[in-house]
Amino acid sequence: MNKKIKYLSLIPLYGTCILLIYLFVLSIKEKILKKVFVKTFMICAIVSAICWYMVMIIVYIVSKSLIPFNFNAFGILITMVIGGYMINAFSFVYIDKKWNNMFCDDVKSTGA
């Protein structure tokens, strides 16, 4: 994966969204395989939902038992930041490992 694309991982949650939109555009232009993109998108979406839910449960338990704070005011923000970075971490590592398998054979042979 390109180093410039990896810098998107610094933006919580939106980095993954921008990366997946970029990959979607590449799949429409038929530069990457649609089948591999859809599989990658589904795996990232399922893991993101599970991660988001787990982080929210942990923050809720912490807000009610260990450090009392208003979950509705601060818990959602904390969940978005922590969950966003965790989602980015998984998505960018997973897509980086699958990066070479995504491209069509014509693109690989031309060197583009």
N, C-alpha and C positions, 0 to 999 in steps of 0.2 A: 504494500500500500504506500502511496505517496506520503512524504513527510508533511506536506501542507495539509493533506486531509487529516492526518493524525492530530493536528492542532485543534480540530473540532472537539476532541475528547475533553478539552478543558472547559467547555460550556456544558453545565449539567443539563441533561435530558435533551436539550435542543441540538446538541452535537450529533446524537444518534438520529434524531429526526432529519437533520440536514443530510447526513450521510445516506440514509435510506431513500430520501427523495432524489439524491444524486444517482444512486444505483438504479432507481426506478426510471429516471430519464435515460440512463445508459441502456436499460433493457428495452425501452421503447425504440431507441435508435438502433437496436439490435447489435450493440457492441458487447453486451454480456448475455449469457444464456438466461432466458426467462424462467426456466424450470429451476435453475440453481438460485436465482434471485428470490423466487417465491418461497422456496424452502428456507433460505436464509432469513427472509423477512418473517416468516411464521415462527421460526425458532427464536429469533430476537424478540418478537412480540410476546410469545408465551413466557419466556424467561423474564422479560421485563415486567409483565403483569404479576408473576409470582414474587419477584424481587420487591416490587412496589408494595404489594400486600404485606409481605413479611416485615419490611421496614416500618410500615404504618402500624402494624400490630405491636412491634417492639417499642416504638415511640409512644403509643397509647399506654402500654403497660408501664413504661417509665414515668409517664405523666401522672398516672394514677397512684403509683406506689412509691417509687424512689424519690423523684424530684417533682413535687406537685407544681404544675403550671397549667394554664388554660390550653387544652389540646386544640380547640377550635381556632384559637388565635395564632399560636406558635407551632403547634404540632404539624399542621399541614405544610407550613414553610420548611420546617426541619425535615419532614418526609420528602418534600420535593428536592431539596438540596442533596441529602444523603442518597436517596433512591436514584436521583438523576445521575450522580457520579457512579453508582454501582451499575446502573443500566449502561452507561457509557463504557465502563470498564469491560463488561461482558461483551457488548456489541462490537467494540473496536477490536478486541482480541479475537473474537470469533470470525469477524469479517476479514481481518488480516490473515488468519490462517486459511480461509477459503478464497482469498483474493485471486490467486492464479487459476483456480478451477472455474471461476465465473466467466472468464472471457471465452468468446467463440474461437473456433479453430482458425477462421480467416484472419481475425485480429492478431492471433498469436503468430501466424505465419508471415504476416506483413510487417510485424514488429511495431505496430502502432500502439 
